[in-house]
Amino acid sequence: MVIGLLAITAIPTVTGVGQAVSAQKKANAANKEKEKFHLTAVVQDGEEEDDDYETDFCVLKDGKLLVNIPLDAGFPGYAFCGYYFTYPSEEQHLGLVSTISDDPPMLNWLYINKDTHAVEYGARKDTLGHVIGPWGWSADEQFLTIQGSDDVFVAKLERDESGSQRWVVYWDPESEILATTEVQEECKPVRLRRAMLLGMQSKYVRD
């Protein structure tokens, strides 16, 4: 009987500990979502892994996310500096936002254009009808994901209105863009690496 009473008495304690652990995990996840980061691109430039290389920061320019290929010290644009934020919709997907200027300070949503699959940015009204997420991070917390995958992006060579070349990031989950680009060297698979602003990878924030 005494043992039974002790067991019953312990139930609230165990439940309380479990609830505290669960609450702590939720708090840690929320903290990870708020951590600001830049993006670099790991470019697949050949058949072998040794052929891959990493770019400088990806930038936002003319409504698109651009990759610095080839590495260019004078690469124009505003360096992506973003974090995760719940998108205001019925689904409550985890969205992605970035500052797009310092003066005045402005914040925009990142989204996938439903027609072109280009990764673009804009105000909430610009995102309506497009793919807004869910964004996230890979299992090792190094890479940006959308809809759970980090190996679904390509960088495609294009020209802007002035005729200057630029590499634009596209979402290519079925590899259709990669397969249909006439010149193979003008479309490269990329993975977008998260470069944490404070220099600490979020995997070191314990669950």
Backbone as a printed PyTorch tensor [residue, N CA C, xyz], in Angstrom:
tensor([[[  0.8290,  -1.2080,   0.0000],
         [  0.0000,   0.0000,   0.0000],
         [  0.8640,   1.2570,   0.0000]],

        [[  1.9560,   1.2230,   0.8270],
         [  2.8450,   2.3850,   0.8950],
         [  3.4950,   2.6360,  -0.4580]],

        [[  3.9270,   1.5180,  -1.1080],
         [  4.5550,   1.6430,  -2.4260],
         [  3.5730,   2.2330,  -3.4240]],

        [[  2.3220,   1.7700,  -3.3430],
         [  1.2940,   2.2850,  -4.2430],
         [  1.0770,   3.7660,  -4.0530]],

        [[  1.0500,   4.2090,  -2.7940],
         [  0.8600,   5.6290,  -2.5140],
         [  2.0390,   6.4530,  -3.0260]],

        [[  3.2570,   5.9020,  -2.8620],
         [  4.4390,   6.6050,  -3.3500],
         [  4.4000,   6.7600,  -4.8630]],

        [[  3.9670,   5.7030,  -5.5490],
         [  3.8880,   5.7430,  -7.0090],
         [  2.8880,   6.7910,  -7.4630]],

        [[  1.7270,   6.8240,  -6.7810],
         [  0.6960,   7.8010,  -7.1340],
         [  1.1940,   9.2150,  -6.8810]],

        [[  1.9050,   9.3830,  -5.7670],
         [  2.4350,  10.7030,  -5.4170],
         [  3.4620,  11.1730,  -6.4360]],

        [[  4.2130,  10.2230,  -7.0200],
         [  5.2810,  10.5760,  -7.9630],
         [  4.7520,  10.9760,  -9.3310]],

        [[  3.5110,  10.5820,  -9.6590],
         [  2.9660,  10.8510, -10.9890],
         [  2.9630,  12.3390, -11.3340]],

        [[  2.4710,  13.2140, -10.4460],
         [  2.5030,  14.6490, -10.7830],
         [  3.9140,  15.1730, -11.0150]],

        [[  4.8920,  14.6370, -10.2470],
         [  6.2770,  15.0790, -10.4040],
         [  6.8120,  14.7050, -11.7750]],

        [[  6.5770,  13.4380, -12.1830],
         [  7.0330,  12.9700, -13.4940],
         [  6.3610,  13.7610, -14.6010]],

        [[  5.0590,  13.9780, -14.4460],
         [  4.3160,  14.7550, -15.4490],
         [  4.8570,  16.1740, -15.5470]],

        [[  5.1440,  16.7620, -14.3820],
         [  5.6770,  18.1230, -14.3660],
         [  7.0220,  18.2200, -15.0470]],

        [[  7.8960,  17.2250, -14.8070],
         [  9.2120,  17.2090, -15.4460],
         [  9.0610,  17.0730, -16.9560]],

        [[  8.1550,  16.1730, -17.3790],
         [  7.9240,  15.9720, -18.8090],
         [  7.4250,  17.2380, -19.4800]],

        [[  6.5150,  17.9340, -18.8100],
         [  5.9900,  19.1810, -19.3660],
         [  7.0760,  20.2440, -19.4480]],

        [[  7.9480,  20.2770, -18.4380],
         [  9.0360,  21.2590, -18.4230],
         [ 10.0130,  21.0020, -19.5620]],

        [[ 10.3500,  19.7130, -19.7890],
         [ 11.2610,  19.3550, -20.8830],
         [ 10.6520,  19.7210, -22.2240]],

        [[  9.3490,  19.4160, -22.3850],
         [  8.6580,  19.7440, -23.6320],
         [  8.6420,  21.2470, -23.8690]],

        [[  8.3780,  22.0070, -22.8030],
         [  8.3560,  23.4650, -22.9180],
         [  9.7330,  24.0060, -23.2790]],

        [[ 10.7860,  23.3900, -22.7080],
         [ 12.1500,  23.8320, -23.0020],
         [ 12.5060,  23.5720, -24.4580]],

        [[ 12.0880,  22.4070, -24.9890],
         [ 12.3540,  22.0860, -26.3910],
         [ 11.6580,  23.0800, -27.3120]],

        [[ 10.4190,  23.4330, -26.9690],
         [  9.6860,  24.4090, -27.7790],
         [ 10.3740,  25.7680, -27.7330]],

        [[ 10.8580,  26.1350, -26.5460],
         [ 11.5410,  27.4210, -26.4010],
         [ 12.8340,  27.4410, -27.2080]],

        [[ 13.5860,  26.3170, -27.1870],
         [ 14.8290,  26.2410, -27.9510],
         [ 14.5610,  26.3090, -29.4480]],

        [[ 13.4890,  25.6220, -29.8940],
         [ 13.1290,  25.6640, -31.3140],
         [ 12.7650,  27.0830, -31.7250]],

        [[ 12.0210,  27.7730, -30.8550],
         [ 11.6340,  29.1550, -31.1460],
         [ 12.8670,  30.0520, -31.2210]],

        [[ 13.8480,  29.7980, -30.3450],
         [ 15.0800,  30.5890, -30.3670],
         [ 15.8500,  30.3620, -31.6610]],

        [[ 15.8680,  29.1080, -32.1360],
         [ 16.5590,  28.7990, -33.3850],
         [ 15.9090,  29.5250, -34.5560]],

        [[ 14.5860,  29.6300, -34.5200],
         [ 13.8770,  30.3080, -35.5990],
         [ 14.2460,  31.7880, -35.6640]],

        [[ 14.5580,  32.3720, -34.5130],
         [ 14.8260,  33.8070, -34.4530],
         [ 16.2800,  34.1570, -34.7360]],

        [[ 17.1560,  33.1520, -34.8300],
         [ 18.5700,  33.4240, -35.0580],
         [ 18.7910,  33.9380, -36.4800]],

        [[ 19.4470,  35.0630, -36.6050],
         [ 19.6840,  35.6540, -37.9170],
         [ 20.8730,  34.9830, -38.6090]],

        [[ 20.7930,  34.9140, -39.9270],
         [ 21.8810,  34.2910, -40.6800],
         [ 21.9820,  34.8840, -42.0800]],

        [[ 23.1930,  34.8290, -42.6240],
         [ 23.4280,  35.1060, -44.0330],
         [ 23.3060,  33.7840, -44.7860]],

        [[ 23.3820,  33.8440, -46.1040],
         [ 23.3900,  32.6430, -46.9330],
         [ 24.6090,  32.6550, -47.8410]],

        [[ 25.2760,  31.5120, -47.9380],
         [ 26.2670,  31.2970, -48.9860],
         [ 25.7510,  30.1470, -49.8390]],

        [[ 26.3770,  29.9130, -50.9730],
         [ 25.9450,  28.8190, -51.8400],
         [ 27.0900,  27.8340, -52.0310]],

        [[ 26.8130,  26.5610, -51.7840],
         [ 27.7640,  25.5030, -52.1060],
         [ 27.4070,  25.0340, -53.5170]],

        [[ 28.2900,  25.3290, -54.4610],
         [ 28.0130,  25.1060, -55.8780],
         [ 28.5800,  23.7670, -56.3290]],

        [[ 27.7260,  22.9440, -56.9370],
         [ 28.1870,  21.6780, -57.5140],
         [ 28.7150,  21.9760, -58.9100]],

        [[ 30.0290,  21.8890, -59.0600],
         [ 30.6530,  22.3350, -60.3090],
         [ 31.3180,  21.1950, -61.0660]],

        [[ 30.9260,  19.9690, -60.7620],
         [ 31.5010,  18.8170, -61.4510],
         [ 30.9290,  17.5350, -60.8870]],

        [[ 31.4480,  16.4220, -61.3580],
         [ 30.9550,  15.1220, -60.9280],
         [ 31.4500,  14.7500, -59.5350]],

        [[ 32.6410,  15.2420, -59.1670],
         [ 33.2440,  14.8840, -57.8940],
         [ 32.9390,  15.9400, -56.8300]],

        [[ 32.8520,  15.4780, -55.5770],
         [ 32.5830,  16.3980, -54.4740],
         [ 33.6930,  17.4330, -54.3330]],

        [[ 34.9260,  17.0420, -54.7000],
         [ 36.0580,  17.9660, -54.6090],
         [ 35.9070,  19.1440, -55.5690]],

        [[ 35.0260,  19.0050, -56.5620],
         [ 34.8130,  20.0870, -57.5270],
         [ 33.8970,  21.1760, -56.9670]],

        [[ 33.2030,  20.8770, -55.8710],
         [ 32.2890,  21.8490, -55.2810],
         [ 33.0710,  23.0000, -54.6510]],

        [[ 32.4620,  24.1690, -54.6280],
         [ 33.0710,  25.3020, -53.9470],
         [ 31.9750,  26.1590, -53.3280]],

        [[ 32.3740,  26.9870, -52.3660],
         [ 31.4080,  27.8150, -51.6500],
         [ 31.5970,  29.2820, -52.0190]],

        [[ 30.4910,  29.9700, -52.2410],
         [ 30.5370,  31.3710, -52.6390],
         [ 30.5610,  32.2910, -51.4260]],

        [[ 30.7060,  33.5670, -51.7150],
         [ 30.5090,  34.6000, -50.7070],
         [ 29.0050,  34.7090, -50.4400]],

        [[ 28.5830,  35.6940, -49.6550],
         [ 27.1730,  35.8170, -49.3000],
         [ 26.2810,  35.9790, -50.5330]],

        [[ 25.1320,  35.3120, -50.5030],
         [ 24.1000,  35.5280, -51.5110],
         [ 23.4870,  36.9140, -51.2760]],

        [[ 23.0190,  37.5410, -52.3540],
         [ 22.4860,  38.8940, -52.2230],
         [ 21.0720,  38.9830, -52.7930]],

        [[ 20.3830,  40.0280, -52.3770],
         [ 19.0480,  40.3390, -52.8800],
         [ 19.1620,  41.5440, -53.8050]],

        [[ 18.6330,  41.3940, -55.0190],
         [ 18.7090,  42.4960, -55.9780],
         [ 17.6100,  42.3280, -57.0240]],

        [[ 16.9110,  43.4110, -57.3060],
         [ 15.8670,  43.4120, -58.3410],
         [ 14.8180,  42.3300, -58.1030]],

        [[ 14.4870,  42.0920, -56.8270],
         [ 13.4340,  41.1410, -56.5010],
         [ 13.8450,  39.6870, -56.5140]],

        [[ 15.1400,  39.3930, -56.7190],
         [ 15.6060,  38.0080, -56.8300],
         [ 16.7270,  37.7290, -55.8210]],

        [[ 16.9170,  36.4400, -55.5200],
         [ 18.0530,  35.9910, -54.7180],
         [ 19.1590,  35.5790, -55.6800]],

        [[ 20.3380,  36.2030, -55.5450],
         [ 21.4350,  35.9830, -56.4850],
         [ 22.6180,  35.3150, -55.7990]],

        [[ 23.3460,  34.5060, -56.5910],
         [ 24.5250,  33.7930, -56.1070],
         [ 25.7630,  34.3910, -56.7620]],

        [[ 26.8310,  34.4940, -55.9870],
         [ 28.0720,  35.1010, -56.4590],
         [ 28.9150,  34.0840, -57.2310]],

        [[ 28.5740,  33.8570, -58.5010],
         [ 29.3300,  32.9720, -59.3950],
         [ 29.7280,  33.7930, -60.6250]],

        [[ 30.9910,  33.8500, -61.0180],
         [ 32.1470,  33.3870, -60.2330],
         [ 32.3880,  34.3260, -59.0610]],

        [[ 33.2560,  33.9440, -58.1580],
         [ 33.5080,  34.7780, -56.9870],
         [ 33.9990,  36.1510, -57.4290]],

        [[ 33.2810,  37.1820, -57.0210],
         [ 33.5390,  38.5370, -57.4960],
         [ 33.4920,  39.4920, -56.3130]],

        [[ 34.6070,  40.1520, -56.0340],
         [ 34.6790,  41.0490, -54.8830],
         [ 33.7240,  42.2290, -55.0250]],

        [[ 33.3810,  42.5810, -56.2590],
         [ 32.4950,  43.7180, -56.4870],
         [ 31.0580,  43.3140, -56.7380]],

        [[ 30.6540,  42.1720, -56.2070],
         [ 29.3120,  41.6340, -56.4490],
         [ 28.2480,  42.5810, -55.8920]],

        [[ 27.3600,  43.1270, -56.7430],
         [ 26.3810,  44.1130, -56.2730],
         [ 25.1470,  43.4710, -55.6480]],

        [[ 24.5150,  44.1940, -54.7330],
         [ 23.2890,  43.7180, -54.1140],
         [ 23.3540,  43.8370, -52.6020]],

        [[ 22.2290,  43.5610, -51.9570],
         [ 22.1420,  43.6260, -50.4940],
         [ 22.2620,  42.2040, -49.9460]],

        [[ 23.2600,  41.9680, -49.1100],
         [ 23.4860,  40.6210, -48.5760],
         [ 22.2650,  40.1360, -47.7920]],

        [[ 21.7790,  38.9480, -48.1590],
         [ 20.6730,  38.3510, -47.4180],
         [ 21.0430,  38.2870, -45.9400]],

        [[ 20.1380,  38.7400, -45.0910],
         [ 20.3160,  38.6500, -43.6380],
         [ 18.9270,  38.4120, -43.0520]],

        [[ 18.6100,  37.1540, -42.8000],
         [ 17.2320,  36.8390, -42.4540],
         [ 17.0650,  35.9090, -41.2760]],

        [[ 15.8140,  35.5700, -41.0300],
         [ 15.4530,  34.6350, -39.9750],
         [ 14.0590,  34.0930, -40.2870]],

        [[ 13.6520,  33.0920, -39.5390],
         [ 12.3530,  32.4630, -39.7610],
         [ 11.2650,  33.2070, -38.9960]],

        [[ 10.0800,  33.2330, -39.5970],
         [  8.9540,  33.9190, -38.9640],
         [  7.6670,  33.2700, -39.4750]],

        [[  6.7420,  33.0110, -38.5700],
         [  5.4940,  32.3550, -38.9650],
         [  4.7280,  33.2180, -39.9640]],

        [[  4.4080,  32.6250, -41.1070],
         [  3.6900,  33.3570, -42.1480],
         [  2.2210,  33.4690, -41.7600]],

        [[  1.6440,  34.6770, -41.8240],
         [  0.2490,  34.8730, -41.3990],
         [ -0.7540,  34.2820, -42.3920]],

        [[ -1.0790,  33.0250, -42.1810],
         [ -2.0480,  32.3380, -43.0360],
         [ -2.6900,  31.2240, -42.2280]],

        [[ -3.6750,  30.5810, -42.8080],
         [ -4.3650,  29.4930, -42.1140],
         [ -3.4180,  28.3430, -41.8070]],

        [[ -2.4680,  28.0720, -42.7220],
         [ -1.5380,  26.9540, -42.5270],
         [ -0.4910,  27.2400, -41.4560]],

        [[ -0.2070,  28.5310, -41.2000],
         [  0.8100,  28.9200, -40.2180],
         [  2.1700,  28.2990, -40.5380]],

        [[  2.5300,  28.2940, -41.8330],
         [  3.8320,  27.7770, -42.2430],
         [  4.9500,  28.6330, -41.6510]],

        [[  6.1210,  28.0180, -41.4950],
         [  7.2940,  28.7680, -41.0810],
         [  7.8180,  29.5160, -42.3060]],

        [[  7.7210,  30.8380, -42.2580],
         [  8.1650,  31.6600, -43.3690],
         [  9.6070,  32.0980, -43.1950]],

        [[ 10.0960,  32.8540, -44.1720],
         [ 11.4730,  33.3420, -44.1470],
         [ 11.4690,  34.8160, -44.5270]],

        [[ 12.1000,  35.6350, -43.7000],
         [ 12.1670,  37.0680, -43.9730],
         [ 13.6250,  37.5170, -43.9870]],

        [[ 13.8650,  38.6500, -44.6450],
         [ 15.2070,  39.2280, -44.6680],
         [ 15.0910,  40.7410, -44.7350]],

        [[ 16.0630,  41.4110, -44.1260],
         [ 16.1650,  42.8450, -44.3620],
         [ 16.6020,  43.0420, -45.8070]],

        [[ 16.1240,  44.1090, -46.4330],
         [ 16.4960,  44.3850, -47.8220],
         [ 17.1830,  45.7400, -47.9620]],

        [[ 17.2160,  46.5050, -46.8670],
         [ 17.9390,  47.7790, -46.8620],
         [ 18.1530,  48.2110, -45.4190]],

        [[ 19.1670,  49.0420, -45.2200],
         [ 19.4630,  49.5490, -43.8770],
         [ 18.8570,  50.9280, -43.6340]],

        [[ 18.7560,  51.7210, -44.6770],
         [ 18.2590,  53.0840, -44.5280],
         [ 17.3580,  53.4400, -45.7120]],

        [[ 16.0240,  53.3710, -45.5290],
         [ 15.3620,  53.0090, -44.2720],
         [ 15.3840,  51.4970, -44.0620]],

        [[ 15.3060,  51.0390, -42.8060],
         [ 15.2720,  49.5930, -42.5620],
         [ 13.9730,  48.9860, -43.0950]],

        [[ 14.1040,  47.9510, -43.9070],
         [ 12.9330,  47.3050, -44.4940],
         [ 13.0880,  45.7960, -44.4280]],

        [[ 11.9620,  45.1080, -44.2440],
         [ 11.9350,  43.6550, -44.1210],
         [ 10.9880,  43.0970, -45.1770]],

        [[ 11.4220,  42.0510, -45.8880],
         [ 10.5840,  41.4130, -46.9100],
         [ 10.5110,  39.9070, -46.6950]],

        [[  9.4680,  39.3060, -47.2820],
         [  9.3050,  37.8540, -47.2620],
         [ 10.0540,  37.2350, -48.4390]],

        [[ 10.6380,  36.0570, -48.2180],
         [ 11.1960,  35.2450, -49.3030],
         [ 10.1280,  34.2390, -49.7280]],

        [[  9.9890,  34.0410, -51.0310],
         [  8.9880,  33.0970, -51.5300],
         [  9.4270,  32.5530, -52.8840]],

        [[  8.7340,  31.5140, -53.3420],
         [  9.0080,  30.9110, -54.6450],
         [  7.9250,  31.3490, -55.6240]],

        [[  8.3260,  31.9600, -56.7200],
         [  7.3660,  32.3440, -57.7520],
         [  6.7450,  31.0800, -58.3410]],

        [[  5.4300,  30.9660, -58.2710],
         [  4.7540,  29.7300, -58.6890],
         [  4.8920,  29.4620, -60.1850]],

        [[  5.1340,  30.4980, -60.9760],
         [  5.2260,  30.3320, -62.4280],
         [  6.6570,  30.0550, -62.8920]],

        [[  7.6130,  30.8120, -62.3490],
         [  8.9970,  30.6680, -62.8040],
         [  9.8510,  29.8150, -61.8780]],

        [[  9.4080,  29.6430, -60.6220],
         [ 10.1530,  28.9360, -59.5750],
         [ 11.3850,  29.7040, -59.1010]],

        [[ 11.5070,  30.9780, -59.4830],
         [ 12.6050,  31.7980, -58.9750],
         [ 12.3730,  32.1090, -57.5000]],

        [[ 13.4640,  32.1510, -56.7200],
         [ 13.3660,  32.5870, -55.3270],
         [ 13.3380,  34.1150, -55.3410]],

        [[ 12.2340,  34.6790, -54.8660],
         [ 12.0380,  36.1190, -54.9230],
         [ 11.7480,  36.6700, -53.5320]],

        [[ 11.6830,  37.9920, -53.4340],
         [ 11.3450,  38.6200, -52.1600],
         [ 10.4130,  39.7950, -52.4120]],

        [[  9.5880,  40.0920, -51.4040],
         [  8.6540,  41.1940, -51.5490],
         [  7.7870,  41.3430, -50.3160]],

        [[  6.8610,  42.2990, -50.3880],
         [  5.9020,  42.5000, -49.3070],
         [  4.9170,  41.3340, -49.2930]],

        [[  4.1110,  41.2420, -48.2500],
         [  3.1880,  40.1170, -48.1440],
         [  2.2400,  40.0530, -49.3420]],

        [[  1.8090,  41.2050, -49.8380],
         [  0.8930,  41.2160, -50.9840],
         [  1.5450,  40.5900, -52.2170]],

        [[  2.8740,  40.6830, -52.3010],
         [  3.5890,  40.1010, -53.4410],
         [  3.6600,  38.5780, -53.3560]],

        [[  3.5130,  38.0340, -52.1470],
         [  3.6520,  36.5880, -51.9520],
         [  2.3640,  35.8210, -52.2180]],

        [[  1.2430,  36.5210, -52.2740],
         [ -0.0550,  35.8510, -52.3800],
         [ -0.1310,  34.9990, -53.6440]],

        [[ -0.5300,  33.7400, -53.4670],
         [ -0.6540,  32.8290, -54.5940],
         [  0.6290,  32.1060, -54.9500]],

        [[  1.7110,  32.4270, -54.2440],
         [  2.9980,  31.7900, -54.5240],
         [  3.3620,  30.8090, -53.4070]],

        [[  4.5160,  30.1770, -53.5070],
         [  4.9570,  29.1940, -52.5100],
         [  5.7280,  29.9340, -51.4210]],

        [[  5.1700,  29.9630, -50.2190],
         [  5.7850,  30.7470, -49.1450],
         [  6.4760,  29.8690, -48.0950]],

        [[  6.5060,  28.5560, -48.3190],
         [  7.1740,  27.6730, -47.3680],
         [  6.5180,  26.3000, -47.3370]],

        [[  6.7200,  25.5780, -46.2430],
         [  7.4990,  25.9870, -45.0670],
         [  9.0070,  25.9280, -45.3120]],

        [[  9.7090,  26.9710, -44.8200],
         [ 11.1550,  26.9960, -44.8320],
         [ 11.6640,  26.3220, -43.5600]],

        [[ 12.9190,  25.9580, -43.5430],
         [ 13.4780,  25.3270, -42.3510],
         [ 14.9670,  25.1280, -42.5040]],

        [[ 15.5030,  24.1470, -41.7620],
         [ 16.9290,  23.8440, -41.8280],
         [ 17.1200,  22.3430, -41.9110]],

        [[ 18.2570,  21.9310, -42.4660],
         [ 18.5610,  20.5140, -42.6530],
         [ 18.8250,  19.8440, -41.3090]],

        [[ 18.9160,  18.5070, -41.3280],
         [ 19.1080,  17.7480, -40.0910],
         [ 20.3760,  18.1750, -39.3580]],

        [[ 21.4270,  18.5200, -40.1160],
         [ 22.6630,  18.9800, -39.4720],
         [ 22.6420,  20.4860, -39.2180]],

        [[ 21.5240,  21.1260, -39.5740],
         [ 21.2570,  22.5410, -39.3090],
         [ 22.1750,  23.4920, -40.0750]],

        [[ 22.8510,  22.9810, -41.0940],
         [ 23.7530,  23.8310, -41.8650],
         [ 23.0670,  24.5090, -43.0440]],

        [[ 22.0760,  23.8290, -43.6470],
         [ 21.5380,  24.2950, -44.9170],
         [ 20.0750,  24.7280, -44.8260]],

        [[ 19.7230,  25.6720, -45.6810],
         [ 18.3450,  26.1340, -45.7970],
         [ 17.5180,  25.0690, -46.5110]],

        [[ 16.3130,  24.8350, -46.0200],
         [ 15.4140,  23.8890, -46.6780],
         [ 14.0970,  24.5770, -47.0140]],

        [[ 13.4040,  24.0100, -47.9860],
         [ 12.0140,  24.3790, -48.2280],
         [ 11.2460,  23.0850, -48.4440]],

        [[ 10.1310,  22.9810, -47.7560],
         [  9.3230,  21.7640, -47.7620],
         [ 10.1670,  20.5450, -47.4110]],

        [[ 11.1400,  20.7540, -46.5090],
         [ 11.9150,  19.6590, -45.9450],
         [ 13.1640,  19.2580, -46.7010]],

        [[ 13.4660,  19.8870, -47.8410],
         [ 14.6190,  19.4740, -48.6500],
         [ 15.6060,  20.6170, -48.8450]],

        [[ 16.9040,  20.2710, -48.8490],
         [ 17.9310,  21.2980, -49.0580],
         [ 18.6400,  21.1600, -50.4030]],

        [[ 18.3680,  20.0690, -51.1360],
         [ 19.0600,  19.8270, -52.4070],
         [ 18.1350,  20.0720, -53.5960]],

        [[ 17.3320,  21.1260, -53.4980],
         [ 16.3130,  21.3900, -54.5240],
         [ 16.5040,  22.7500, -55.1970]],

        [[ 17.6980,  23.3370, -55.0370],
         [ 17.9420,  24.6520, -55.6150],
         [ 18.9700,  24.5700, -56.7410]],

        [[ 18.8190,  25.4540, -57.7130],
         [ 19.8280,  25.6220, -58.7600],
         [ 20.0880,  27.1110, -58.9340]],

        [[ 21.2580,  27.4300, -59.4660],
         [ 21.5770,  28.8070, -59.8470],
         [ 21.6730,  28.8340, -61.3700]],

        [[ 20.9420,  29.7610, -61.9790],
         [ 20.8740,  29.8260, -63.4420],
         [ 21.3980,  31.1750, -63.9260]],

        [[ 22.2330,  31.1280, -64.9550],
         [ 22.8230,  32.3370, -65.5120],
         [ 21.7990,  33.0870, -66.3600]],

        [[ 21.6200,  34.3740, -66.0320],
         [ 20.6930,  35.2210, -66.7850],
         [ 21.3340,  36.5870, -66.9990]],

        [[ 20.6350,  37.4470, -67.7190],
         [ 21.0880,  38.8250, -67.9020],
         [ 20.0150,  39.7710, -67.3830]],

        [[ 20.4570,  40.8300, -66.6980],
         [ 19.4920,  41.8060, -66.2090],
         [ 19.1750,  42.8200, -67.3080]],

        [[ 18.4100,  43.8420, -66.9750],
         [ 17.9660,  44.8090, -67.9770],
         [ 19.1220,  45.5800, -68.6150]],

        [[ 20.2250,  45.6900, -67.8850],
         [ 21.3840,  46.4070, -68.4270],
         [ 22.2950,  45.5000, -69.2450]],

        [[ 21.9550,  44.2070, -69.2840],
         [ 22.7690,  43.2540, -70.0280],
         [ 23.8350,  42.5710, -69.1990]],

        [[ 23.9190,  42.9240, -67.9040],
         [ 24.9230,  42.3080, -67.0290],
         [ 24.5000,  40.8910, -66.6510]],

        [[ 25.4700,  40.0020, -66.5620],
         [ 25.1800,  38.6230, -66.1860],
         [ 24.9400,  38.5050, -64.6880]],

        [[ 24.0560,  37.5910, -64.3140],
         [ 23.7920,  37.3230, -62.9060],
         [ 23.3060,  35.8850, -62.7710]],

        [[ 23.5700,  35.2870, -61.6180],
         [ 23.1310,  33.9190, -61.3400],
         [ 21.9580,  33.9790, -60.3630]],

        [[ 20.7900,  33.5570, -60.8270],
         [ 19.5510,  33.6380, -60.0500],
         [ 19.2330,  32.2690, -59.4490]],

        [[ 18.8060,  32.2640, -58.1800],
         [ 18.4650,  31.0090, -57.5050],
         [ 17.0320,  30.6060, -57.8500]],

        [[ 16.8660,  29.3350, -58.2170],
         [ 15.5510,  28.7690, -58.5250],
         [ 15.2990,  27.5420, -57.6610]],

        [[ 14.0320,  27.2970, -57.3910],
         [ 13.5870,  26.0610, -56.7370],
         [ 13.3200,  25.0500, -57.8380]],

        [[ 14.0150,  23.9220, -57.8010],
         [ 13.9340,  22.9460, -58.8920],
         [ 13.7940,  21.5260, -58.3350]],

        [[ 12.6770,  21.2410, -57.6320],
         [ 12.5430,  19.9430, -56.9500],
         [ 12.5190,  18.7420, -57.8830]],

        [[ 12.0870,  18.9360, -59.1260],
         [ 12.0260,  17.8270, -60.0830],
         [ 13.1770,  17.8730, -61.0930]],

        [[ 14.1330,  18.7780, -60.8810],
         [ 15.2990,  18.9490, -61.7720],
         [ 14.9000,  19.2980, -63.2020]],

        [[ 13.7330,  19.9100, -63.3710],
         [ 13.2700,  20.2730, -64.7140],
         [ 14.0770,  21.4320, -65.2930]],

        [[ 14.3670,  22.4270, -64.4600],
         [ 15.1370,  23.5800, -64.9360],
         [ 16.5390,  23.1370, -65.3310]],

        [[ 17.1280,  22.2890, -64.4980],
         [ 18.4790,  21.7900, -64.7740],
         [ 18.5060,  20.9930, -66.0740]],

        [[ 17.4660,  20.1820, -66.2990],
         [ 17.4360,  19.3030, -67.4720],
         [ 17.1360,  20.0520, -68.7670]],

        [[ 16.4180,  21.1700, -68.6680],
         [ 15.9800,  21.8680, -69.8820],
         [ 16.8360,  23.0820, -70.2350]],

        [[ 17.8470,  23.3790, -69.4190],
         [ 18.7580,  24.4790, -69.7540],
         [ 19.6590,  24.0340, -70.9010]],

        [[ 19.6380,  24.7820, -72.0000],
         [ 20.3460,  24.3640, -73.2180],
         [ 21.8490,  24.2560, -73.0060]],

        [[ 22.4370,  25.2420, -72.3430],
         [ 23.8770,  25.2170, -72.0810],
         [ 24.0910,  24.7440, -70.6490]],

        [[ 24.6400,  23.5500, -70.4970],
         [ 24.7560,  22.9260, -69.1850],
         [ 25.5280,  23.7880, -68.1940]],

        [[ 26.5400,  24.5050, -68.6730],
         [ 27.3650,  25.3210, -67.7890],
         [ 26.6270,  26.5400, -67.2510]],

        [[ 25.4130,  26.7970, -67.7560],
         [ 24.6680,  27.9800, -67.3260],
         [ 23.6100,  27.6620, -66.2720]],

        [[ 23.6560,  26.4570, -65.7210],
         [ 22.7430,  26.0790, -64.6390],
         [ 23.4660,  25.0870, -63.7380]],

        [[ 23.5840,  25.4270, -62.4550],
         [ 24.3600,  24.6030, -61.5290],
         [ 23.5420,  24.3040, -60.2680]],

        [[ 23.5560,  23.0510, -59.8070],
         [ 22.9030,  22.7340, -58.5280],
         [ 23.6260,  23.4490, -57.3820]],

        [[ 22.8670,  23.9840, -56.4470],
         [ 23.4600,  24.6480, -55.2820],
         [ 22.7050,  24.2370, -54.0250]],

        [[ 23.4140,  24.2800, -52.9130],
         [ 22.7970,  24.1570, -51.5960],
         [ 23.0920,  25.4530, -50.8620]],

        [[ 22.1070,  25.9830, -50.1850],
         [ 22.2350,  27.2860, -49.5380],
         [ 22.6070,  27.0920, -48.0700]],

        [[ 23.8560,  27.4300, -47.7620],
         [ 24.3590,  27.2330, -46.4010],
         [ 24.0170,  28.4390, -45.5230]],

        [[ 23.5690,  28.1450, -44.3140],
         [ 23.2400,  29.1990, -43.3510],
         [ 24.5050,  29.6110, -42.5950]],

        [[ 24.8980,  30.8620, -42.7410],
         [ 26.0450,  31.4070, -42.0100],
         [ 25.4930,  32.2530, -40.8710]],

        [[ 25.5060,  31.6790, -39.6600],
         [ 24.8730,  32.3310, -38.5260],
         [ 25.5440,  33.6710, -38.2340]],

        [[ 24.7270,  34.6650, -37.9560],
         [ 25.2170,  36.0320, -37.8000],
         [ 26.1490,  36.1750, -36.6080]],

        [[ 25.8840,  35.4130, -35.5430],
         [ 26.6980,  35.5150, -34.3380],
         [ 27.8360,  34.5050, -34.3320]],

        [[ 27.9790,  33.7800, -35.4460],
         [ 29.0830,  32.8430, -35.5540],
         [ 28.8570,  31.5260, -34.8530]],

        [[ 27.6490,  31.2860, -34.3280],
         [ 27.3630,  30.0370, -33.6230],
         [ 26.3000,  29.2650, -34.3860]],

        [[ 26.5940,  28.0200, -34.7360],
         [ 25.6230,  27.1840, -35.4050],
         [ 24.5030,  26.8330, -34.4350]],

        [[ 23.2610,  26.8280, -34.9330],
         [ 22.1230,  26.5900, -34.0520],
         [ 22.1180,  25.1790, -33.4770]],

        [[ 22.9190,  24.2590, -34.0620],
         [ 22.9550,  22.9020, -33.5180],
         [ 23.5800,  22.8840, -32.1280]],

        [[ 24.3070,  23.9660, -31.7700],
         [ 24.9100,  24.0250, -30.4540],
         [ 23.9470,  24.5450, -29.3930]],

        [[ 22.7510,  24.9660, -29.8250],
         [ 21.7090,  25.3130, -28.8660],
         [ 21.0010,  24.0220, -28.5010]],

        [[ 21.1730,  23.5460, -27.3080],
         [ 20.7250,  22.2080, -26.9330],
         [ 19.2150,  22.1430, -26.8100]],

        [[ 18.6510,  21.0040, -27.2760],
         [ 17.2130,  20.7460, -27.1310],
         [ 16.9220,  20.2650, -25.7160]]])
